[in-house]
Amino acid sequence: MADPKGFLTTGREVAETRPVAERVKDWNEVYVPGSLLPIISKQAGRCMDCGIPFCHNGCPLGNLIPEWNDYAYREDWAAASERLHATNNFPEFTGRLCPAPCESACVLGINQPAVTIKNVEVSIIDRAWDSGDVTPRPPERLSGKTVAVIGSGPAGLAAAQQLTRAGHTVAVYERADRIGGLLRYGIPAFKMEKSHINRRIEQMRAEGTKFRTETEIGRDIDAARLRRRYDAVVVAAGATVSRDLPVPGRELNGVHFAMEYLPLANKVQEGDLTVAPITAEGKHVVVIGGGDTGADCVGTAHRQGALSVTQLEIMPRPGEERNAGQPWPTFPMLYKVTSAHEEGGERVYSVSTTRFEGDENGDVQALHLVEVEFKDGRLEQKPGTERRIPAQLVTLAMGFTGTDQSNGLVQQFGLELDERGNVARDADFATNVDGVFVAGDAGRGQSLIVWAIAEGRSAARGVDRYLTGASALPAPIRPTDRALTV
């Protein structure tokens, strides 16, 4: 145990964010650089080294949290990095982007603020990069087997790195012009600067992984032809089909999916565009959807100079404390104030959009909504609560419904889908097509980054065993495993 009295003597302290007035003028990460290291060892010392560490159950990767907390407390950063990488290929991604179900499951969290696991994680990995402790790990020998990975999000990258290190020759195919999937173009730079992706890609290149950008399987290369070219294929194409809102006025100019809006802002930061073709500058913005993608739209609109930002959510506002129906150690639905929400805007709960209103040019100008409530398990409108709010830009951030089938990938492979529209797979993450496996949101449905990495690692074991007859690669989850919720 790091500090036997740490959880009694030290209060929870989190990363310091830059002032709102400063950070909305740029796209850098919102946290004060270096603010964690002076406090993180004591924060790691709050870990109780529980006999049964439920943080392991909260995290699908099975991260060895008490172990690297102990090393961080003792400031043995090299050992902490080794323990961190034992279960997680990309802790700099999860340390910035994961909603930390491990903290919800922290035993200390029963009656005190939980250990700042996420902040400890990102401190360890950032210091490891700065100290040169993160180096390429190429395989000692090659197997002679080849693997194609379709998609370069966290699931695809994790599978590719694991299989490369196992000695297979791996090529990652990405339809966008840069590697990273939603990490690259879906996540705004103020949440994670893209340099973190770039240096991981260089590590993977040095290990032997090949990358093929601007190549969409199904359109640019026939999927069946790809299968013949490689000994195995991993489909990690994500669940990229956005949930639509079929109400009158949906066709108006200025109503966009979040994933039409956010990538353009990222392309400006990459230097590909001078100005985003879809911008919030000088407009009243409405974001429909109260999740993380919606918050990303809110923060992006602030930085583009929106006149106002309103975020709508059909569900009631969650409470700020756990309720009896969401007991520890499950992941609770709580009222969350992200860095984007700290920057301004209005959040409206228990409302449903009824229609969009446009002008004579076909441009959206307003949104009509009505308050709703649940009665006997059904959502009903409340009479007399209709109102109109100005909106010159509307982003739909209501989640995703499944894997893109318009490019022909699913049909050309002949993949079977499950009842939820995801690619079906067996216990080894194998599809109905021999040698074709699926990992990440394409098989699980829309989920968290930690689940994507866990899926990639587990699918890699299935592929390795298929190619060689046995595998020493770890498999932290099964396809049927689900988050610790109620």
N, C-alpha and C positions, 0 to 999 in steps of 0.2 A: 504494500500500500504506500503510495507516494507520501502523503501527509496525513497521518491518522486523524488530525483535527482540522484538516483543511476545509471540509464541508461545514464545520461549525464556526470557524474563525474568519473565513473569507466569503464575501458576498459575490454574487454573479456580476460580472462586468463584461460588456460586449464591445465589439469593434466601434471605434469612433467614426462618425460620418462627417464629411465636409459640410460647411454651411450651405443651406439650400440656395441662397442667392449666388453663391459661387459655382456650385456644381451644375445648375441648370444652364449655364453658359457654355458648358463643354460636354464631351461624351466620355470622359475618363471615368473610371470606377468611382463610386460614391464614397468609398472609405478613405480615411486619412492614411496615406502610405506610412507603414512602419508603426502604426499606433498600437498594434497588438503585441509585439514582442516584449515591451516593457511589463506587460501584465499577464502574459499568457502562461508562464510557468506556474504562477500562483493559481490561475484559473484551472489549469490541469490538475493541480493539487487538491481541488475540490472533489475529484473522483473518489468514490468510496471503495473501489476495488471489490465490488459486491460478490458474494458467494455465487449468486446466479445473476450475471450481468444482463438485464433485460434489454439494454441498448443493442446487444447482438441480435435479439429478436426483432427489434424495431428496424434494423438495417438489413435489407436483403443480401448485401454483400458479406454479411457476417464480419464486419470490421472488428479488429482486435482492439477495441477502444480503450479498455483499462490498461492494456500494455503500452500503447503509445502515449497515453496520458501520463503514465509513470515515467517514461523516458523524457517526455517534454518537461515534466516537473523537475527532473534532475538535469535538464538541459543537455541531454545526450541526444542531439538532434539527428546524428547519423543512424543511431539505432531506432529512433522514432520513425524516421523515413523508411527504414527497412520493414518495420512492422506495418506501416501504413500501406506500402506497396505490396505486401504479402496478400492482400485481399482486394485491392483497388488499383486498377491501371491508371486512373486519372483523378487523383484526389484534389488537384487544383480546380477541376471542373465541379465536382460535388461540393467542395468546400465553399464554393461561391454560389452555386445554383440550387443545391438540394434543400428542400424545406425541413430537413433534419428530423425524420421520424425517430431517429435514435434518441434525440433529446426528449421527445414525448414519452419514450419508454424508459428514460433514465430513472433509476430507483430513487435518487435524491429528489426527483420531481414529484414524488408522492406528497410531500409537504413543504418543499422549498423550491426555489427556482432551479431548474436543471443545470447540469454542467454544460458549459459552452463548447460542446463537442465539435460543432462545425467550425468555430473560430480556432480551436486548437489544431484541427485538421489542416486548415488553410495556412496556418502559421508554420506548421512542420514542413509542408511541401514547398512553400515559397522560400523558406530558409534552405531547404535541400537543393533547390535549383540554384540559389545564390552561392551555395558552398560547393557546387560541383558534384553533389552526391547522386544526382540523377544522370545516369550514363546509359548508352545503348547496351542492350543485352542480346547480341546476335546468337543464334544457335551454334552449338559446337559442331554439329554435322547436319547435312540436309537429308530429308527423307526420300527425295525424288518425287514427291506428290505435290500437286498443284491445287490451289483453292481460289475461287473467285468470291469476293464479298461484295454484295450489291447494297450500296448505301454507306455513307461515311459519318453517320451520327455516332453517338456514344456506344450503341450496341455493335455497330459494324466495326468501329475502331477497336473496341475491346476484343471482339472475336479475331480480328486480323492480327493484333499484337500477340495474343495467346498462341495462335496457330503458327505465326512466324517464329516465335521463340521455341515452339515444339519441333521446328525444322522443316516445315512445309513452305513451299514457295507461294506467296499470297499476293494477289492483286485486288485492290479496292476500286470499285467503279462508282463514280459519283456523277449525277446528271448536272449539277451546278458547276460553275467555273472554278470553285475553290473547295477544298476538303473541309468537312465539319458538319454538314447537314444543318439541322436547326441550331446547333451550337454556333455556327458561323453566321447564318442569316436570320434566324428566328429570335435569338437572344440579343438584346441591345448591348452595345459596348459598355454602357455605364453599369451593367451587371457583370459582364466579363469581357475584358479587353481581349482582342483576338490574338495578341502575342502569345497568350497561354496555349492556344490551339497550335500556332505555328511551331513552337519549340517542341511540342509533342510529336508533331508530324515529322520534324527533322530527326527526332530520336527514332521513330519508327522506320524512316527511310534508311538510317544508318544500320538498323537491325536487319533490313532486307525487304521490308514491305514495299510493294509497288503501288503507285496511285495513278488512276486514269480518270481525269476530270472531263466534264462536258461530254459524257458518254452515258446515255440513258438506255438501260437494258429494256428491250421491248420495242423501242423506236430506232435507236442507232445500231443496236446489235440484237438479233433475234435471240430470245431466251433459250430456245432449244439448241441453237448453235453454240451458245456460251456453255451449256451443260456438256456438250460433246468435247469442248476444248479443255475443260478442267476435270480433275478427278472428283471434286466436290464443289458445291456452291452454297453460300450462306446468303439468304435473303434477309436483309436488314434495312428495308426500304421505308420503314416508319409507317405511321398512320396519318397521312398527310391530307386526307380529304376533309375539308372544313365543314362543320355543321352550318347549314344555311338557315335563313329566316324568311320563309315564304309568306310575306305580308304585302299588301298593296304598296307600290312605290319602290319595291326592292330593286327594280331595274334602273332607278335614277342614278345619274352621275354623282359620285361622291360617297356611295355606299360600297364598302370594300371588305373583303375578308382581312382579318389581322395579318395573315401570311401573304397578302398582296401588299400590305402597307409596311410592315416591319423590315422585310429584306431590303427595300429601297433605301431606307435610312441607313442600314448597315453598308450598303454599297457606296453611299456618299462617304462614310468613314473609311472605306477601303480605297477611296480615290477613283472609283469607277465613274461616279457621277458628281457633277458640281452641285446640283440641286435635285432633290427627290421629286420625281414626277407626281407623286401623291404626298402632299405636305399639309400640316396643320397650321401653317403660318397664317395669322390673321383670321382664323376661322373658329367658330363655335364647334367643338368636337364632342361627339357622344360615342362612348365605348360600351358595347353591349356584351356583357359577360364579366363576372366578378372574380375570375381566377387569375393565375400568374400571367397568362398571355394578355389579359385585359390590363393588368398593371403595367406590363411592358409598353402597351399602347399609350397609357396615361403618361409614363415618363418620357416617351418619345415625343408626344404632343407638346409637353412642357418645353422641351429643348428646341422644338421647331417654332415656338412662339405662338401657340394657340391663344385665342381670346378667352376661351373658357374650356374646361374639360369636365364632362359629366360621365360617370360610370354607372351603368344600370345592371342590376342583378335581380333575377326573378325569385330567388329564394329569400327568406327572411334574414335579417342581419344576425349573424352568429353571436353568441355570448363571448365575454372576455375571459371567462373561467370555465373549466370543465364542468359539465353537468352529469347527473347520475347515469344518463344513458350512454355516456362516452367515458367509461372509467379508465384509470391508468391500468395497463400501459398502452392502450390503444391510441391511435393517432386522432386527436380531437379536431372537430371543426370549430375553430375559434376565429374571432374577429382579428384580422391581421392587418397591420399598417406597414406596408412596404416603404422602401425609400421613395418610390414614385408617389405614393399617397402623401408622404410628408411634404412633398413639393407643391401641393395644392390640388384643387379640383373638388368636385362634389361626388359623393357616393350615395346612390339611391337604391334601396332594397324593396323587395316585394312589389315589383312593377313588371309589366309586360308591354312590349311594343305592339301597337295595333296597326300603324301604317306610317309611311314616310310621305312627306309633302314636298313637292318640287315647284320650281318656277317655270316660266315659259321656255327656258332653254333646256329643260330636262335636268337641272341641277338640284340636288336635295337642299332644302332650306329649313326644314323642321321635322321633328319626330313627334308622333302622338303616342301617348302611353296611358295605361290604366293600372291602378293598384290591384293586386291580387292577394288571395289568401287560400290556405288549404282547408278544405272542409271534407271530412270523411275520406281523407286520402286523395281528394281531387282538388285541382287548382281552379279556383273560380274568380271571376272579375268582380270587383266591388262597385256597384252602381254609383254614379255621381262622382267618380274619382278621376275621370278622364282629364288629361291636360296636354298642352303642347309646349315643347321646348325647342329653341333654335338649334339647328344642326346643319353646318355646311360640309362636315366630314363625319361619316359614321363608320366605325370599324366593328366587324362582327368577330368576337372572340369567345365563342360558345363551345369550344372544344372541337374534337375531330371524330370522324365516324369510321375510319378504316383506311386500308391501304389503297393507293391509287390503282384503279384497274383500267383507266383510260389509255395507258401506254402499252397495254397488251402483255405485260410481264406475267400476270397471273394466268391468262389464257394460254400463252405460248408454252409455259412450263406445264400447264395442266394441273395447277395446284387446287386442292380442295379447300374450301372455306368452312369455318365453324358457324354455329348459329348466330354469332355476333358479327359475322362478316370478316373475321380475321383469318389468316392462313392457319389451317389446322396442322398440328404436329403431335408426335408421340412423346414418350418420356425422355428420349434422347434429342428432342428438338428437331427430329426428322419429319419431313412432309411426306405425302403420299408418293412423291416422285423420288426414285432411288438416287441417293447422293445429293439431294437438295434439302437443306436445313433452313430454319427460320429463327430469327432472334429479334428481340426488341418489340417495339410497338406493332410491327407487322403481324406478330403472332399473339401478343398480349393485349393489344389495344392501347389507347392513349394512357401513358403512365409517367412515372418520375424518372429522372436521370439515373438514380441508383439502381432502379429496376432494369433499365436499359443496359447498364454496364454488367450487372449480374446475369442478365440474359445472354449477353455476348460471351461472357466467360463460360457459362454453362453450355451454350451451343458449341463452343470451341471444343469442349471435351467430347461431345457427341460426334463431331466431325473427326477429331483425332482418333477416336475409337473405331469409327467407320473405316478410316484410311489404313490403320495399323493393327487393328484387332484388340488394342488395349490403350489406356491413356492414364497418365499421371497428372493431367491437368485438373484443377479444382472445378467443381460444379456447385456453386453456392445455393442455387435454387432449382426447383422442378418447374416445368411449364404450368402446372396447376397451382403453384403457391400463390398466395394473395397477401396483400398488405395487412398489417395488424390493426384492423378497424372493426367497428360494429355496424 
